[in-house]
Every structure is written in structure tokens, then in C-alpha cells.
């Protein structure tokens, strides 16, 4: 699955809820999909969990290969 498709799916989800992702969330998703790391430092309630997991969750949900650990969130 292409990274552009994954980002579009996440954007569509946010739009369906009437929300717009914060820039740090979009940056984190793009970094993840490009094999890069992100450090997320924002106040409680700003969407760190979605920033750190959304792209990986969409990617895993749209793949047929599911052997071993797919996501490890610490």
C-alpha cells in the first residue's frame, strides 16, 4: 500500500469526524511511512497516540502478511 493512500485514508477518517489533524500528527505519519523517526512533545489531550499509531495501524490493517509482532507501542 502506498504511503499517499495511507495518508489519504487517515485524512478521510479525520474529516468524517469533522476534525483536521494537527501538523505534528501529519508530520509523524509522513515520517513513519518514509522510514523515519519522530519525537512528539505536546500537551495531554492533543492526539499523541493517534500521531504515533494511526499510520502503522492503517498499514497493518491493509496488509495480508501478519506473522509475528506488527506493532509494539511502549
RAMO-V390352 format. One record per residue. N is the residue number from 1. RES is the residue in three letters. SS is DSSP state (H for helix, E for strand, - for the rest). OMEGA is omega in whole degrees, -180 to 180 (* if undefined). Layout:
n res ss omega
N RES SS OMEGA
N RES SS OMEGA
This chain:
n res ss omega
1 UNK - -177
2 UNK - 179
3 UNK H 178
4 UNK H 179
5 UNK H 179
6 UNK H 178
7 UNK H 178
8 UNK H 179
9 UNK H 179
10 UNK H 178
11 UNK H 179
12 UNK H 178
13 UNK H 179
14 UNK H 180
15 UNK H 180
16 UNK H 178
17 UNK - -178
18 UNK - -178
19 UNK - 173
20 UNK - 179
21 UNK - 173
22 UNK - -179
23 UNK H -179
24 UNK H 178
25 UNK H 179
26 UNK H 178
27 UNK H -179
28 UNK H 179
29 UNK H 180
30 UNK H 178
31 UNK H 180
32 UNK H -176
33 UNK H 177
34 UNK - 176
35 UNK - -180
36 UNK - 179
37 UNK - 175
38 UNK - 169
39 UNK - -176
40 UNK - -179
41 UNK - 178
42 UNK - -179
43 UNK - 177
44 UNK - 177
45 UNK - -177
46 UNK - 178
47 UNK - 179
48 UNK H -178
49 UNK H 177
50 UNK H 179
51 UNK H -176
52 UNK H -174
53 UNK H -170
54 UNK H -178
55 UNK H 179
56 UNK H -180
57 UNK H 178
58 UNK H -180
59 UNK H -179
60 UNK H -178
61 UNK H -177
62 UNK - 177
63 UNK - 179
64 UNK - 180
65 UNK - -177
66 UNK - 179
67 UNK - 179
68 UNK - -179
69 UNK - 179
70 UNK - 180
71 UNK - 175
72 UNK - -177
73 UNK - -178
74 UNK - *
